[in-house]
Amino acid sequence: MEFYIDTAEIEAIKKYWDMGVIDGVTTNPTLIARSGRVFSEVVAEIAEVVKGPISVEAVSETAEELIEESKKLAEYGEHIVIKIPMTEAGLKATKELTKLGIKTNVTLIFSASQALLAAKAGATYVSVFVGRLDDKGHEGMDVVWESSQIFQNFGMESKIITASIRHPRHVIDAAKAGSHVATVPPAILDKMTTHPLTDDGLARFAADWAKVKA
């Protein structure tokens, strides 16, 4: 399973890339705006650090505009993946971009039927937003399970990204469901790294070692 860090904060990206636990990065307009920096500078700096998939979002509405915007975004580097909205125009653009060899991440998917259509259109990745589904009283992870089963049944090449992750359990459930990727915010990665029992164990070892040295 691959981990992508869901942020535009360079320090967080460097931290987890150097740790060896992330394989790529996902961003969106909200994350870029939150960084308070110029889009082109942020993407260029991420590309210097991460030698893996970097998802950046196309925000146009029509298929033709999405295609042209995506072509320009793809010029940022070989690792760039274009996030395309799960709309009729987005599916049409995905089909054409796939023909051009431009990788796509169809985003804002909330059902297995949407995931299936995105895969049929040739999406490199399909992003299922489990947290937002949970917020509306649905079981978001069910969509990941269903999509994974469908993709396995027919040998579909698109990779499933479990997105909108709200807690470490989402990551474990995504792995159990067969999701190819989990895109995880830095705060959740921080929680996954630590455990109270690890801290207690280290403190006990340190105390015992001090007795040995004495």
FIKOLZA-1660 file (N, C-alpha, C; in steps of 0.1 Angstrom, whole numbers, plus 5000, padded with zeros to 4 digits):
% residues 214
   i   px   py   pz ch aa at
   1 5008 4988 5000  A  M  N
   1 5000 5000 5000  A  M CA
   1 5009 5012 5000  A  M  C
   2 5005 5022 4992  A  E  N
   2 5013 5035 4991  A  E CA
   2 5006 5045 5000  A  E  C
   3 5014 5054 5006  A  F  N
   3 5010 5065 5014  A  F CA
   3 5013 5078 5006  A  F  C
   4 5003 5087 5004  A  Y  N
   4 5006 5100 4999  A  Y CA
   4 5002 5110 5011  A  Y  C
   5 5010 5120 5012  A  I  N
   5 5007 5130 5023  A  I CA
   5 4998 5140 5017  A  I  C
   6 4988 5144 5024  A  D  N
   6 4977 5153 5019  A  D CA
   6 4980 5167 5025  A  D  C
   7 4988 5174 5018  A  T  N
   7 4992 5187 5023  A  T CA
   7 5000 5195 5012  A  T  C
   8 5001 5208 5015  A  A  N
   8 5010 5216 5006  A  A CA
   8 5021 5223 5015  A  A  C
   9 5022 5218 5027  A  E  N
   9 5032 5223 5036  A  E CA
   9 5046 5216 5034  A  E  C
  10 5055 5223 5029  A  I  N
  10 5068 5217 5025  A  I CA
  10 5075 5210 5037  A  I  C
  11 5075 5216 5048  A  E  N
  11 5082 5210 5060  A  E CA
  11 5076 5197 5063  A  E  C
  12 5063 5196 5063  A  A  N
  12 5057 5183 5066  A  A CA
  12 5060 5172 5056  A  A  C
  13 5061 5177 5043  A  I  N
  13 5064 5168 5032  A  I CA
  13 5078 5163 5034  A  I  C
  14 5088 5172 5036  A  K  N
  14 5102 5168 5038  A  K CA
  14 5103 5158 5050  A  K  C
  15 5096 5161 5061  A  K  N
  15 5097 5153 5073  A  K CA
  15 5094 5138 5070  A  K  C
  16 5083 5136 5063  A  Y  N
  16 5078 5123 5061  A  Y CA
  16 5085 5116 5049  A  Y  C
  17 5089 5124 5039  A  W  N
  17 5097 5119 5028  A  W CA
  17 5110 5113 5033  A  W  C
  18 5117 5121 5042  A  D  N
  18 5130 5117 5047  A  D CA
  18 5128 5105 5056  A  D  C
  19 5117 5104 5063  A  M  N
  19 5114 5092 5071  A  M CA
  19 5112 5079 5063  A  M  C
  20 5109 5081 5050  A  G  N
  20 5107 5070 5042  A  G CA
  20 5094 5063 5042  A  G  C
  21 5083 5070 5046  A  V  N
  21 5070 5064 5048  A  V CA
  21 5060 5069 5038  A  V  C
  22 5063 5079 5030  A  I  N
  22 5054 5084 5020  A  I CA
  22 5059 5082 5006  A  I  C
  23 5050 5080 4997  A  D  N
  23 5054 5077 4983  A  D CA
  23 5050 5088 4973  A  D  C
  24 5042 5098 4978  A  G  N
  24 5037 5108 4969  A  G CA
  24 5030 5119 4977  A  G  C
  25 5024 5129 4970  A  V  N
  25 5017 5140 4976  A  V CA
  25 5004 5143 4969  A  V  C
  26 4994 5146 4977  A  T  N
  26 4981 5151 4971  A  T CA
  26 4979 5165 4976  A  T  C
  27 4975 5174 4967  A  T  N
  27 4971 5188 4971  A  T CA
  27 4958 5191 4965  A  T  C
  28 4952 5202 4969  A  N  N
  28 4940 5208 4963  A  N CA
  28 4940 5223 4965  A  N  C
  29 4931 5230 4959  A  P  N
  29 4931 5245 4960  A  P CA
  29 4931 5250 4975  A  P  C
  30 4923 5243 4983  A  T  N
  30 4922 5247 4997  A  T CA
  30 4936 5246 5004  A  T  C
  31 4943 5235 5002  A  L  N
  31 4956 5233 5008  A  L CA
  31 4966 5243 5003  A  L  C
  32 4966 5246 4990  A  I  N
  32 4975 5255 4985  A  I CA
  32 4972 5269 4991  A  I  C
  33 4959 5273 4991  A  A  N
  33 4956 5286 4997  A  A CA
  33 4960 5287 5012  A  A  C
  34 4958 5276 5019  A  R  N
  34 4962 5276 5033  A  R CA
  34 4977 5278 5035  A  R  C
  35 4985 5274 5025  A  S  N
  35 4999 5276 5027  A  S CA
  35 5003 5290 5025  A  S  C
  36 4994 5298 5019  A  G  N
  36 4997 5313 5018  A  G CA
  36 5008 5316 5008  A  G  C
  37 5011 5306 4999  A  R  N
  37 5021 5308 4989  A  R CA
  37 5016 5308 4975  A  R  C
  38 5025 5311 4965  A  V  N
  38 5021 5311 4951  A  V CA
  38 5021 5297 4946  A  V  C
  39 5011 5293 4939  A  F  N
  39 5009 5279 4934  A  F CA
  39 5021 5274 4928  A  F  C
  40 5027 5281 4918  A  S  N
  40 5038 5276 4910  A  S CA
  40 5050 5273 4919  A  S  C
  41 5052 5281 4929  A  E  N
  41 5064 5279 4937  A  E CA
  41 5062 5267 4946  A  E  C
  42 5050 5265 4951  A  V  N
  42 5047 5254 4960  A  V CA
  42 5049 5241 4952  A  V  C
  43 5043 5240 4940  A  V  N
  43 5044 5227 4932  A  V CA
  43 5058 5225 4929  A  V  C
  44 5066 5235 4924  A  A  N
  44 5080 5233 4920  A  A CA
  44 5088 5228 4932  A  A  C
  45 5085 5233 4944  A  E  N
  45 5093 5229 4956  A  E CA
  45 5090 5215 4960  A  E  C
  46 5077 5211 4959  A  I  N
  46 5073 5198 4962  A  I CA
  46 5080 5188 4953  A  I  C
  47 5080 5192 4940  A  A  N
  47 5086 5183 4930  A  A CA
  47 5101 5181 4932  A  A  C
  48 5108 5191 4939  A  E  N
  48 5122 5190 4942  A  E CA
  48 5124 5179 4953  A  E  C
  49 5114 5178 4962  A  V  N
  49 5116 5169 4973  A  V CA
  49 5111 5155 4970  A  V  C
  50 5099 5154 4964  A  V  N
  50 5093 5141 4962  A  V CA
  50 5094 5136 4948  A  V  C
  51 5100 5124 4947  A  K  N
  51 5102 5117 4934  A  K CA
  51 5091 5106 4933  A  K  C
  52 5079 5111 4934  A  G  N
  52 5067 5102 4932  A  G CA
  52 5055 5110 4928  A  G  C
  53 5044 5103 4927  A  P  N
  53 5032 5110 4922  A  P CA
  53 5028 5123 4930  A  P  C
  54 5026 5134 4923  A  I  N
  54 5022 5146 4930  A  I CA
  54 5009 5151 4923  A  I  C
  55 4998 5150 4930  A  S  N
  55 4985 5154 4925  A  S CA
  55 4982 5169 4927  A  S  C
  56 4979 5175 4915  A  V  N
  56 4975 5189 4916  A  V CA
  56 4962 5191 4908  A  V  C
  57 4954 5200 4913  A  E  N
  57 4940 5200 4908  A  E CA
  57 4938 5210 4897  A  E  C
  58 4930 5205 4887  A  A  N
  58 4925 5213 4876  A  A CA
  58 4911 5218 4880  A  A  C
  59 4909 5231 4878  A  V  N
  59 4897 5237 4883  A  V CA
  59 4887 5242 4873  A  V  C
  60 4890 5240 4860  A  S  N
  60 4881 5244 4849  A  S CA
  60 4868 5236 4849  A  S  C
  61 4859 5240 4842  A  E  N
  61 4845 5234 4842  A  E CA
  61 4843 5225 4830  A  E  C
  62 4846 5230 4818  A  T  N
  62 4843 5222 4806  A  T CA
  62 4854 5212 4803  A  T  C
  63 4851 5202 4795  A  A  N
  63 4861 5192 4792  A  A CA
  63 4873 5198 4784  A  A  C
  64 4870 5207 4775  A  E  N
  64 4880 5213 4767  A  E CA
  64 4890 5222 4776  A  E  C
  65 4884 5229 4785  A  E  N
  65 4892 5238 4794  A  E CA
  65 4900 5229 4804  A  E  C
  66 4894 5218 4809  A  L  N
  66 4901 5209 4817  A  L CA
  66 4913 5203 4810  A  L  C
  67 4912 5199 4798  A  I  N
  67 4923 5193 4790  A  I CA
  67 4934 5203 4788  A  I  C
  68 4931 5216 4784  A  E  N
  68 4941 5226 4782  A  E CA
  68 4948 5229 4795  A  E  C
  69 4940 5231 4806  A  E  N
  69 4946 5234 4819  A  E CA
  69 4955 5223 4824  A  E  C
  70 4951 5210 4821  A  S  N
  70 4959 5198 4825  A  S CA
  70 4972 5198 4818  A  S  C
  71 4972 5201 4805  A  K  N
  71 4984 5201 4797  A  K CA
  71 4995 5210 4803  A  K  C
  72 4990 5222 4808  A  K  N
  72 4999 5232 4813  A  K CA
  72 5004 5227 4827  A  K  C
  73 4995 5221 4835  A  L  N
  73 4999 5216 4848  A  L CA
  73 5010 5205 4847  A  L  C
  74 5008 5197 4837  A  A  N
  74 5017 5185 4835  A  A CA
  74 5031 5190 4832  A  A  C
  75 5033 5202 4828  A  E  N
  75 5046 5207 4824  A  E CA
  75 5055 5209 4837  A  E  C
  76 5049 5208 4849  A  Y  N
  76 5056 5210 4861  A  Y CA
  76 5066 5198 4864  A  Y  C
  77 5064 5187 4857  A  G  N
  77 5073 5176 4859  A  G CA
  77 5067 5163 4856  A  G  C
  78 5076 5153 4855  A  E  N
  78 5071 5139 4851  A  E CA
  78 5063 5132 4861  A  E  C
  79 5063 5137 4874  A  H  N
  79 5056 5130 4885  A  H CA
  79 5042 5137 4887  A  H  C
  80 5039 5147 4879  A  I  N
  80 5026 5154 4881  A  I CA
  80 5014 5145 4877  A  I  C
  81 5004 5145 4886  A  V  N
  81 4991 5138 4883  A  V CA
  81 4981 5149 4884  A  V  C
  82 4971 5149 4874  A  I  N
  82 4961 5159 4874  A  I CA
  82 4948 5154 4881  A  I  C
  83 4944 5162 4891  A  K  N
  83 4931 5159 4897  A  K CA
  83 4920 5165 4889  A  K  C
  84 4911 5156 4885  A  I  N
  84 4900 5159 4876  A  I CA
  84 4887 5157 4884  A  I  C
  85 4877 5166 4883  A  P  N
  85 4865 5164 4891  A  P CA
  85 4856 5152 4885  A  P  C
  86 4849 5146 4894  A  M  N
  86 4840 5135 4889  A  M CA
  86 4827 5141 4884  A  M  C
  87 4828 5145 4871  A  T  N
  87 4816 5151 4864  A  T CA
  87 4817 5145 4850  A  T  C
  88 4806 5148 4843  A  E  N
  88 4806 5143 4829  A  E CA
  88 4817 5150 4821  A  E  C
  89 4820 5162 4823  A  A  N
  89 4831 5169 4816  A  A CA
  89 4844 5163 4821  A  A  C
  90 4845 5160 4834  A  G  N
  90 4857 5154 4839  A  G CA
  90 4860 5141 4833  A  G  C
  91 4850 5133 4831  A  L  N
  91 4852 5119 4825  A  L CA
  91 4857 5121 4811  A  L  C
  92 4851 5130 4804  A  K  N
  92 4855 5132 4790  A  K CA
  92 4869 5137 4789  A  K  C
  93 4873 5146 4798  A  A  N
  93 4887 5151 4798  A  A CA
  93 4896 5140 4802  A  A  C
  94 4892 5131 4812  A  T  N
  94 4901 5120 4816  A  T CA
  94 4904 5111 4804  A  T  C
  95 4894 5108 4796  A  K  N
  95 4896 5099 4785  A  K CA
  95 4906 5105 4775  A  K  C
  96 4905 5118 4772  A  E  N
  96 4914 5124 4763  A  E CA
  96 4928 5126 4769  A  E  C
  97 4929 5129 4782  A  L  N
  97 4942 5131 4788  A  L CA
  97 4950 5117 4789  A  L  C
  98 4942 5106 4791  A  T  N
  98 4948 5093 4791  A  T CA
  98 4954 5090 4778  A  T  C
  99 4947 5094 4767  A  K  N
  99 4953 5092 4754  A  K CA
  99 4966 5099 4752  A  K  C
 100 4967 5111 4758  A  L  N
 100 4979 5119 4757  A  L CA
 100 4990 5115 4766  A  L  C
 101 4987 5105 4775  A  G  N
 101 4998 5100 4784  A  G CA
 101 4999 5108 4796  A  G  C
 102 4989 5116 4799  A  I  N
 102 4989 5125 4811  A  I CA
 102 4981 5117 4822  A  I  C
 103 4987 5115 4834  A  K  N
 103 4981 5108 4845  A  K CA
 103 4970 5116 4852  A  K  C
 104 4960 5109 4856  A  T  N
 104 4948 5116 4862  A  T CA
 104 4944 5110 4875  A  T  C
 105 4938 5118 4883  A  N  N
 105 4933 5114 4896  A  N CA
 105 4919 5119 4897  A  N  C
 106 4909 5111 4894  A  V  N
 106 4895 5116 4894  A  V CA
 106 4891 5117 4908  A  V  C
 107 4887 5129 4912  A  T  N
 107 4885 5132 4926  A  T CA
 107 4870 5135 4930  A  T  C
 108 4867 5135 4943  A  L  N
 108 4854 5137 4948  A  L CA
 108 4844 5126 4944  A  L  C
 109 4849 5114 4946  A  I  N
 109 4841 5102 4943  A  I CA
 109 4835 5097 4956  A  I  C
 110 4821 5095 4955  A  F  N
 110 4814 5091 4967  A  F CA
 110 4805 5079 4965  A  F  C
 111 4807 5071 4954  A  S  N
 111 4800 5059 4952  A  S CA
 111 4809 5050 4944  A  S  C
 112 4806 5036 4945  A  A  N
 112 4813 5027 4937  A  A CA
 112 4810 5028 4922  A  A  C
 113 4798 5033 4919  A  S  N
 113 4794 5035 4905  A  S CA
 113 4802 5046 4899  A  S  C
 114 4805 5057 4907  A  Q  N
 114 4814 5068 4902  A  Q CA
 114 4828 5063 4900  A  Q  C
 115 4833 5054 4909  A  A  N
 115 4846 5049 4908  A  A CA
 115 4847 5040 4896  A  A  C
 116 4837 5033 4893  A  L  N
 116 4837 5024 4881  A  L CA
 116 4837 5032 4868  A  L  C
 117 4829 5043 4868  A  L  N
 117 4829 5051 4856  A  L CA
 117 4843 5058 4854  A  L  C
 118 4849 5062 4864  A  A  N
 118 4862 5069 4863  A  A CA
 118 4872 5059 4858  A  A  C
 119 4872 5047 4863  A  A  N
 119 4881 5037 4858  A  A CA
 119 4879 5033 4844  A  A  C
 120 4866 5033 4840  A  K  N
 120 4863 5030 4826  A  K CA
 120 4868 5041 4817  A  K  C
 121 4868 5054 4822  A  A  N
 121 4873 5065 4814  A  A CA
 121 4889 5065 4813  A  A  C
 122 4895 5057 4821  A  G  N
 122 4910 5056 4820  A  G CA
 122 4917 5063 4831  A  G  C
 123 4911 5066 4842  A  A  N
 123 4917 5073 4853  A  A CA
 123 4929 5065 4858  A  A  C
 124 4940 5072 4861  A  T  N
 124 4951 5065 4867  A  T CA
 124 4948 5062 4882  A  T  C
 125 4941 5071 4888  A  Y  N
 125 4937 5070 4902  A  Y CA
 125 4922 5074 4903  A  Y  C
 126 4915 5068 4913  A  V  N
 126 4902 5073 4917  A  V CA
 126 4902 5075 4932  A  V  C
 127 4897 5087 4936  A  S  N
 127 4898 5091 4950  A  S CA
 127 4884 5090 4956  A  S  C
 128 4883 5081 4966  A  V  N
 128 4871 5080 4974  A  V CA
 128 4872 5087 4987  A  V  C
 129 4862 5097 4989  A  F  N
 129 4863 5105 5001  A  F CA
 129 4855 5099 5012  A  F  C
 130 4861 5091 5020  A  V  N
 130 4854 5084 5031  A  V CA
 130 4850 5093 5042  A  V  C
 131 4858 5102 5046  A  G  N
 131 4854 5111 5057  A  G CA
 131 4842 5119 5055  A  G  C
 132 4841 5124 5043  A  R  N
 132 4829 5133 5040  A  R CA
 132 4816 5124 5039  A  R  C
 133 4818 5112 5035  A  L  N
 133 4806 5103 5035  A  L CA
 133 4802 5100 5049  A  L  C
 134 4812 5097 5058  A  D  N
 134 4809 5095 5072  A  D CA
 134 4802 5106 5078  A  D  C
 135 4806 5119 5074  A  D  N
 135 4799 5131 5080  A  D CA
 135 4785 5131 5077  A  D  C
 136 4781 5125 5065  A  K  N
 136 4767 5126 5061  A  K CA
 136 4759 5113 5066  A  K  C
 137 4765 5105 5074  A  G  N
 137 4758 5094 5080  A  G CA
 137 4759 5081 5072  A  G  C
 138 4768 5081 5062  A  H  N
 138 4770 5069 5054  A  H CA
 138 4783 5062 5059  A  H  C
 139 4785 5050 5055  A  E  N
 139 4797 5042 5058  A  E CA
 139 4807 5044 5047  A  E  C
 140 4816 5054 5048  A  G  N
 140 4824 5057 5036  A  G CA
 140 4833 5046 5032  A  G  C
 141 4838 5038 5041  A  M  N
 141 4847 5027 5038  A  M CA
 141 4840 5016 5029  A  M  C
 142 4827 5015 5030  A  D  N
 142 4819 5006 5022  A  D CA
 142 4822 5008 5007  A  D  C
 143 4823 5021 5003  A  V  N
 143 4826 5024 4989  A  V CA
 143 4840 5019 4985  A  V  C
 144 4850 5020 4994  A  V  N
 144 4863 5015 4991  A  V CA
 144 4862 5000 4989  A  V  C
 145 4856 4993 4999  A  W  N
 145 4854 4978 4997  A  W CA
 145 4848 4974 4984  A  W  C
 146 4837 4981 4981  A  E  N
 146 4829 4977 4969  A  E CA
 146 4838 4980 4956  A  E  C
 147 4844 4992 4956  A  S  N
 147 4852 4995 4945  A  S CA
 147 4864 4986 4943  A  S  C
 148 4870 4982 4954  A  S  N
 148 4882 4973 4954  A  S CA
 148 4877 4959 4948  A  S  C
 149 4866 4954 4952  A  Q  N
 149 4861 4942 4947  A  Q CA
 149 4858 4942 4933  A  Q  C
 150 4852 4953 4928  A  I  N
 150 4849 4955 4914  A  I CA
 150 4861 4955 4905  A  I  C
 151 4871 4963 4910  A  F  N
 151 4884 4964 4903  A  F CA
 151 4891 4951 4902  A  F  C
 152 4891 4943 4913  A  Q  N
 152 4897 4930 4913  A  Q CA
 152 4890 4921 4903  A  Q  C
 153 4876 4921 4903  A  N  N
 153 4869 4912 4895  A  N CA
 153 4872 4913 4880  A  N  C
 154 4875 4925 4876  A  F  N
 154 4877 4928 4862  A  F CA
 154 4891 4932 4858  A  F  C
 155 4900 4931 4868  A  G  N
 155 4914 4935 4865  A  G CA
 155 4916 4949 4860  A  G  C
 156 4908 4958 4866  A  M  N
 156 4909 4972 4862  A  M CA
 156 4922 4979 4866  A  M  C
 157 4928 4987 4858  A  E  N
 157 4941 4992 4861  A  E CA
 157 4941 5004 4870  A  E  C
 158 4930 5011 4871  A  S  N
 158 4930 5023 4880  A  S CA
 158 4933 5019 4894  A  S  C
 159 4940 5028 4901  A  K  N
 159 4943 5026 4915  A  K CA
 159 4933 5034 4924  A  K  C
 160 4929 5027 4935  A  I  N
 160 4920 5034 4944  A  I CA
 160 4928 5042 4954  A  I  C
 161 4924 5054 4956  A  I  N
 161 4930 5063 4967  A  I CA
 161 4919 5065 4977  A  I  C
 162 4922 5061 4989  A  T  N
 162 4912 5064 5000  A  T CA
 162 4916 5078 5005  A  T  C
 163 4907 5087 5004  A  A  N
 163 4909 5101 5007  A  A CA
 163 4900 5106 5018  A  A  C
 164 4901 5119 5022  A  S  N
 164 4893 5124 5033  A  S CA
 164 4894 5116 5045  A  S  C
 165 4907 5112 5049  A  I  N
 165 4909 5104 5061  A  I CA
 165 4909 5113 5073  A  I  C
 166 4902 5108 5083  A  R  N
 166 4900 5116 5095  A  R CA
 166 4907 5110 5108  A  R  C
 167 4911 5098 5107  A  H  N
 167 4917 5091 5119  A  H CA
 167 4925 5079 5114  A  H  C
 168 4935 5074 5122  A  P  N
 168 4943 5063 5118  A  P CA
 168 4935 5051 5115  A  P  C
 169 4924 5048 5121  A  R  N
 169 4916 5036 5118  A  R CA
 169 4911 5036 5103  A  R  C
 170 4909 5048 5097  A  H  N
 170 4906 5049 5083  A  H CA
 170 4917 5043 5075  A  H  C
 171 4929 5045 5079  A  V  N
 171 4941 5040 5071  A  V CA
 171 4941 5025 5072  A  V  C
 172 4939 5019 5084  A  I  N
 172 4940 5005 5085  A  I CA
 172 4928 4998 5078  A  I  C
 173 4916 5004 5079  A  D  N
 173 4905 4999 5072  A  D CA
 173 4906 4999 5057  A  D  C
 174 4913 5010 5052  A  A  N
 174 4915 5011 5038  A  A CA
 174 4925 5000 5033  A  A  C
 175 4935 4998 5041  A  A  N
 175 4945 4987 5038  A  A CA
 175 4938 4973 5037  A  A  C
 176 4929 4971 5047  A  K  N
 176 4922 4958 5047  A  K CA
 176 4913 4957 5035  A  K  C
 177 4907 4968 5031  A  A  N
 177 4898 4968 5019  A  A CA
 177 4905 4966 5006  A  A  C
 178 4918 4967 5006  A  G  N
 178 4926 4966 4993  A  G CA
 178 4928 4979 4986  A  G  C
 179 4926 4990 4993  A  S  N
 179 4929 5003 4986  A  S CA
 179 4944 5004 4983  A  S  C
 180 4947 5008 4971  A  H  N
 180 4961 5009 4966  A  H CA
 180 4969 5020 4974  A  H  C
 181 4961 5031 4977  A  V  N
 181 4968 5042 4983  A  V CA
 181 4959 5048 4994  A  V  C
 182 4965 5053 5004  A  A  N
 182 4958 5062 5014  A  A CA
 182 4965 5075 5013  A  A  C
 183 4957 5086 5012  A  T  N
 183 4963 5099 5012  A  T CA
 183 4960 5105 5026  A  T  C
 184 4970 5108 5034  A  V  N
 184 4969 5110 5048  A  V CA
 184 4974 5124 5052  A  V  C
 185 4966 5132 5059  A  P  N
 185 4971 5145 5064  A  P CA
 185 4982 5143 5074  A  P  C
 186 4991 5153 5075  A  P  N
 186 5002 5152 5085  A  P CA
 186 4998 5149 5099  A  P  C
 187 4987 5155 5103  A  A  N
 187 4982 5153 5117  A  A CA
 187 4979 5138 5120  A  A  C
 188 4974 5131 5110  A  I  N
 188 4971 5117 5111  A  I CA
 188 4983 5109 5111  A  I  C
 189 4993 5112 5102  A  L  N
 189 5006 5105 5102  A  L CA
 189 5013 5107 5115  A  L  C
 190 5012 5119 5121  A  D  N
 190 5018 5121 5134  A  D CA
 190 5012 5111 5144  A  D  C
 191 4999 5109 5144  A  K  N
 191 4992 5100 5153  A  K CA
 191 4996 5085 5151  A  K  C
 192 4998 5082 5138  A  M  N
 192 5001 5068 5134  A  M CA
 192 5016 5065 5139  A  M  C
 193 5024 5075 5140  A  T  N
 193 5038 5073 5144  A  T CA
 193 5040 5070 5159  A  T  C
 194 5031 5075 5167  A  T  N
 194 5032 5073 5181  A  T CA
 194 5022 5064 5188  A  T  C
 195 5025 5060 5200  A  H  N
 195 5016 5052 5208  A  H CA
 195 5020 5053 5223  A  H  C
 196 5011 5055 5232  A  P  N
 196 5014 5057 5246  A  P CA
 196 5023 5045 5251  A  P  C
 197 5020 5033 5247  A  L  N
 197 5027 5022 5252  A  L CA
 197 5041 5021 5247  A  L  C
 198 5044 5027 5235  A  T  N
 198 5057 5028 5230  A  T CA
 198 5065 5038 5239  A  T  C
 199 5059 5049 5242  A  D  N
 199 5065 5059 5251  A  D CA
 199 5068 5053 5265  A  D  C
 200 5058 5046 5270  A  D  N
 200 5060 5040 5283  A  D CA
 200 5071 5030 5283  A  D  C
 201 5072 5022 5272  A  G  N
 201 5082 5012 5271  A  G CA
 201 5096 5018 5270  A  G  C
 202 5097 5029 5263  A  L  N
 202 5110 5036 5262  A  L CA
 202 5115 5041 5275  A  L  C
 203 5105 5047 5282  A  A  N
 203 5108 5053 5295  A  A CA
 203 5113 5042 5305  A  A  C
 204 5106 5031 5304  A  R  N
 204 5110 5020 5313  A  R CA
 204 5124 5014 5310  A  R  C
 205 5127 5013 5297  A  F  N
 205 5140 5008 5292  A  F CA
 205 5151 5018 5297  A  F  C
 206 5148 5031 5295  A  A  N
 206 5158 5041 5299  A  A CA
 206 5161 5040 5314  A  A  C
 207 5150 5039 5322  A  A  N
 207 5152 5038 5337  A  A CA
 207 5160 5025 5340  A  A  C
 208 5157 5014 5334  A  D  N
 208 5164 5002 5337  A  D CA
 208 5179 5003 5333  A  D  C
 209 5181 5009 5321  A  W  N
 209 5195 5010 5317  A  W CA
 209 5203 5019 5326  A  W  C
 210 5197 5029 5332  A  A  N
 210 5204 5038 5341  A  A CA
 210 5208 5030 5353  A  A  C
 211 5200 5020 5357  A  K  N
 211 5204 5011 5369  A  K CA
 211 5216 5002 5365  A  K  C
 212 5215 4997 5353  A  V  N
 212 5226 4988 5348  A  V CA
 212 5239 4996 5348  A  V  C
 213 5239 5008 5342  A  K  N
 213 5251 5016 5341  A  K CA
 213 5257 5019 5355  A  K  C
 214 5248 5022 5365  A  A  N
 214 5252 5025 5378  A  A CA
 214 5259 5013 5385  A  A  C
% end
